[in-house]
């Protein structure tokens, strides 16, 4: 999970995305937090284990929100692709470290503030395990009245409502919309909202869609106009050539294009070079190139049939 976290945080660590997530999930879409009011703080902390060895723990993302003299909160975001029954132990440790850090750094204790951690769960199903500390214990000691509990703030991204989706103003709204529609079984996921952080979106999708093709796209360099989720999915799923044909490329032109791609691919040219040479979008070249590599003995007519 740690390697996934490092990729995920690239997108969510942007102040505009981070503030947007908090504003929608905590403040019901009200623009309470401005990206300019957010600052970085330490995500790493240390603790001594039973073996007396000093260990290090690292949060996914942690930021300080400060508005004037009276409003200050430390917000943390943790990403989960699977449920974790022991999650409350982890979050309690993270939050405790943030409180301890405040005590160590603020001599006058005038800047002490609350710590709030959000868990963003990207699974297709519901979070079906414990959401609080007391539910993790198999054996009960009949001390519930005295034992402190610790509750998790779990947000199931695939189950956000349409109203919540519309509240997002950053790229995270596009991500949330994708997971909701995927969970509902949409055959075609349409979203024409322009993506601001394109490269980070591709890395994010690569992790959660579990598809390496997202990292092989080079949309940033070849983009003509705004990049949207439709642009990305067209390129990944090979819908570009079909759209190109329906938008005016007749069969004869498509066959000629396929033949040229075949020749260049056999010479070892990359998708980017072929697109540059033919003055075409990579959205169109990518699915042809894939088929040419997969079926090197096919004619241009065979490739055309496979794509349509």
matplotlib code that plots the C-alpha trace (Angstrom):
import matplotlib.pyplot as plt

x = [0.0, 2.9, 3.9, 0.4, 0.2, 3.2, 1.5, -1.9, -0.7, 0.7, -2.8, -4.4, -1.4, -2.2, -3.7, -6.7, -7.5, -6.9, -9.1, -11.8, -11.9, -12.3, -14.9, -17.1, -16.8, -16.5, -18.3, -21.0, -19.7, -19.3, -16.1, -14.8, -11.1, -9.1, -6.0, -4.0, -4.8, -3.2, 0.4, 2.6, 3.5, 5.5, 4.0, 6.7, 6.8, 8.8, 7.8, 9.6, 8.3, 8.4, 11.9, 13.1, 13.8, 12.9, 10.4, 9.1, 5.5, 4.3, 0.9, -0.3, -1.1, -1.1, -1.8, -2.5, -5.5, -5.2, -7.7, -7.0, -6.3, -9.2, -9.4, -6.7, -7.1, -4.6, -6.3, -5.0, -6.0, -5.4, -6.2, -7.5, -8.1, -9.1, -10.7, -8.6, -10.0, -7.0, -7.3, -8.4, -5.0, -3.1, -5.2, -5.0, -1.2, -1.1, -3.3, -1.5, 1.8, 0.3, -0.8, 2.6, 4.3, 2.3, 3.3, 6.9, 6.9, 4.6, 6.3, 3.5, 0.8, -1.2, -1.4, -2.6, -5.5, -7.6, -6.5, -9.0, -8.2, -10.3, -10.1, -10.9, -12.0, -11.9, -13.3, -16.4, -18.2, -18.9, -16.4, -17.5, -15.3, -14.9, -15.0, -14.1, -11.6, -13.9, -15.1, -11.6, -11.4, -12.4, -12.5, -14.3, -13.2, -16.4, -14.7, -16.5, -17.6, -14.1, -12.1, -11.7, -13.0, -11.6, -13.9, -12.9, -14.1, -14.5, -15.8, -16.8, -15.9, -17.9, -21.0, -21.0, -24.3, -24.8, -25.2, -21.8, -20.1, -21.5, -20.0, -16.4, -14.6, -11.2, -9.9, -11.1, -14.7, -13.7, -12.1, -15.2, -17.5, -15.5, -15.7, -19.4, -20.1, -17.8, -19.6, -22.9, -21.7, -21.8, -20.6, -19.4, -18.1, -18.5, -17.1, -16.2, -14.8, -11.2, -8.5, -6.0, -3.4, -3.2, -0.1, -1.1, -4.5, -3.0, -0.8, -3.8, -5.9, -3.1, -3.2, -6.9, -7.8, -4.9, -3.9, -0.4, -1.6, -2.5, 1.2, 2.1, -0.2, 1.5, -1.5, 0.1, 2.5, 0.1, -3.1, -5.2, -7.5, -8.5, -7.9, -10.9, -11.7, -13.3, -9.9, -8.1, -10.6, -10.7, -7.0, -6.8, -9.8, -9.0, -12.1, -10.2, -10.1, -13.8, -14.6, -12.3, -14.2, -17.6, -16.4, -15.5, -12.6, -13.9, -12.9, -10.4, -8.6, -8.6, -7.1, -4.3, -3.7, -3.5, -1.0, 1.2, 1.2, 2.1, 5.1, 6.4, 5.7, 7.7, 10.6, 10.4, 9.0, 7.1, 3.5, 4.6, 7.0, 4.3, 1.7, 4.2, 5.2, 1.6, 0.3, -2.3, -3.5, -2.2, -5.8, -6.2, -2.7, -2.6, -5.3, -4.0, -0.5, -1.6, -3.4, -0.4, 1.9, -0.5, -1.3, 1.8, 0.7, -2.7, -3.4, -4.7, -8.2, -7.8, -6.7, -9.6, -12.1, -10.6, -11.0, -14.7]
y = [0.0, 2.4, 2.5, 3.2, 6.0, 7.8, 7.8, 8.8, 11.8, 13.4, 14.5, 15.0, 17.0, 19.9, 22.6, 23.1, 19.4, 19.0, 22.0, 20.8, 17.4, 18.9, 21.5, 18.8, 16.0, 18.0, 21.3, 20.0, 21.9, 25.3, 27.1, 27.3, 26.5, 28.3, 26.6, 29.7, 29.0, 25.6, 24.9, 21.9, 20.1, 16.9, 13.6, 11.5, 10.7, 8.2, 5.8, 3.2, -0.4, -3.3, -4.2, -0.7, 0.0, 3.4, 3.1, 5.7, 6.0, 8.2, 9.6, 10.0, 13.7, 16.2, 19.9, 22.8, 25.0, 28.4, 31.3, 34.4, 34.0, 31.8, 29.0, 26.4, 22.7, 19.9, 17.8, 14.4, 12.3, 8.5, 6.5, 2.9, 0.5, -2.2, -2.4, -2.7, -3.9, -2.5, 1.0, 2.6, 1.7, 3.3, 6.5, 6.8, 6.6, 9.2, 11.6, 11.1, 11.9, 15.1, 16.1, 15.2, 17.2, 20.3, 19.9, 19.7, 22.6, 25.1, 26.2, 28.6, 26.1, 28.9, 27.3, 23.9, 22.7, 19.7, 17.0, 15.5, 12.5, 11.5, 8.0, 7.9, 4.4, 3.6, 0.1, -0.9, -2.3, -0.8, -0.5, -3.8, -3.9, -1.9, 1.9, 2.3, 1.0, -1.0, -3.1, -4.5, -6.5, -10.1, -10.4, -7.9, -7.1, -5.5, -2.1, -0.4, 2.4, 3.3, 2.4, 5.3, 4.7, 6.0, 6.4, 6.6, 9.1, 6.8, 8.2, 5.6, 7.4, 5.0, 5.7, 9.5, 11.1, 13.0, 16.2, 15.6, 15.0, 18.3, 20.1, 19.3, 22.0, 20.3, 17.3, 15.1, 15.5, 13.8, 11.0, 10.6, 10.6, 7.8, 5.6, 6.1, 5.3, 2.3, 0.9, 1.4, -0.5, 2.2, 0.9, 4.3, 6.8, 10.3, 13.4, 16.4, 18.6, 19.7, 18.1, 20.6, 18.1, 15.7, 13.8, 13.2, 12.1, 9.4, 8.2, 8.1, 6.2, 3.7, 2.7, 2.5, 1.1, -1.3, -0.7, 0.2, 1.7, 4.9, 5.6, 5.0, 7.8, 11.0, 13.3, 16.4, 16.8, 16.1, 17.6, 19.8, 21.7, 20.5, 17.0, 15.3, 11.9, 11.1, 11.8, 9.5, 6.7, 7.0, 6.5, 3.7, 1.7, 2.3, 4.3, 7.0, 5.4, 4.7, 8.3, 9.6, 7.6, 8.7, 12.3, 12.2, 9.8, 7.6, 3.9, 4.5, 7.2, 4.9, 2.0, 4.3, 5.6, 2.0, 1.0, 4.0, 3.1, -0.5, 0.6, 2.9, 0.4, -2.3, 0.2, 0.5, 4.0, 4.9, 6.0, 9.6, 9.7, 8.1, 10.7, 13.5, 12.2, 11.7, 14.9, 12.9, 12.8, 10.0, 9.1, 7.9, 6.3, 4.5, 1.8, 1.2, 0.8, -1.6, -3.8, -3.7, -4.9, -7.6, -8.9, -8.2, -10.5, -8.8, -6.6, -3.1, -4.4, -7.0, -4.3, -2.1, -4.9, -5.5, -1.8, -1.6]
z = [0.0, 0.7, -3.0, -4.0, -1.5, -3.0, -6.4, -5.1, -3.1, -6.3, -7.2, -3.8, -2.5, -4.8, -2.6, -4.9, -4.8, -1.1, -0.2, -2.6, -0.9, 2.5, 1.4, -0.1, 2.4, 5.6, 4.8, 2.4, -0.6, 1.1, 0.1, 3.7, 2.9, 0.3, -1.2, -0.1, 3.5, 3.5, 4.4, 4.6, 7.8, 8.7, 7.5, 9.1, 12.8, 14.9, 17.7, 19.8, 19.4, 21.9, 20.7, 21.7, 18.1, 16.7, 13.8, 11.4, 10.2, 7.4, 6.6, 3.0, 3.2, 6.0, 5.8, 8.2, 7.5, 9.2, 8.7, 10.7, 14.4, 15.4, 12.8, 12.7, 12.0, 10.9, 8.2, 7.1, 4.1, 4.0, 0.8, 0.9, -2.0, 0.4, 3.9, 6.9, 10.3, 12.1, 10.5, 13.7, 15.3, 12.4, 12.4, 16.2, 15.9, 13.1, 15.0, 18.2, 16.5, 15.2, 18.6, 20.1, 17.4, 18.4, 22.0, 21.1, 18.6, 20.4, 23.6, 24.6, 23.7, 22.0, 18.6, 19.6, 17.4, 16.4, 14.1, 11.6, 9.4, 6.4, 4.9, 1.2, 0.2, -3.5, -3.4, -5.5, -2.4, 1.0, 3.8, 5.5, 8.5, 11.7, 11.7, 15.3, 17.8, 20.1, 17.1, 16.5, 19.7, 19.5, 23.2, 25.4, 28.9, 30.1, 30.4, 27.5, 29.9, 30.7, 27.6, 25.2, 21.7, 18.4, 15.4, 11.7, 9.1, 6.2, 2.9, 0.2, -3.0, -5.2, -3.2, -3.2, -4.4, -7.6, -5.5, -3.9, -7.2, -8.6, -5.5, -6.5, -8.4, -8.8, -10.6, -7.7, -8.9, -12.2, -10.2, -7.9, -10.9, -12.6, -9.5, -9.0, -12.6, -12.6, -9.5, -11.2, -14.3, -16.9, -20.2, -21.3, -18.7, -20.1, -18.4, -20.5, -17.6, -18.4, -16.3, -14.8, -13.5, -16.4, -15.6, -12.0, -13.1, -15.4, -12.5, -10.2, -12.8, -13.4, -9.7, -9.2, -12.7, -12.3, -15.9, -16.9, -20.2, -18.4, -17.8, -21.5, -22.7, -23.7, -23.8, -22.3, -25.2, -28.0, -26.6, -28.8, -26.6, -23.1, -21.9, -20.3, -18.9, -22.2, -23.9, -21.5, -21.8, -25.6, -25.7, -23.2, -24.5, -28.2, -29.1, -30.9, -34.4, -34.2, -33.2, -35.9, -38.6, -37.3, -37.4, -41.0, -41.8, -44.5, -44.8, -47.5, -45.5, -42.4, -44.3, -45.6, -42.1, -40.8, -43.6, -42.7, -39.0, -39.9, -41.9, -39.2, -36.4, -38.2, -38.4, -34.6, -34.4, -31.2, -31.0, -30.3, -33.4, -35.6, -34.5, -35.1, -38.5, -39.6, -37.9, -36.1, -32.5, -30.3, -29.5, -33.1, -33.4, -30.1, -30.8, -34.3, -33.0, -30.4, -32.9, -35.3, -32.6, -31.4, -34.9, -37.0, -39.9, -40.4, -43.4, -43.0, -43.8, -41.0, -38.5, -39.6, -38.9, -35.5, -34.6, -35.8]

ax = plt.figure().add_subplot(projection="3d")
ax.plot(x, y, z, "-o")
ax.set_aspect("equal")
plt.show()
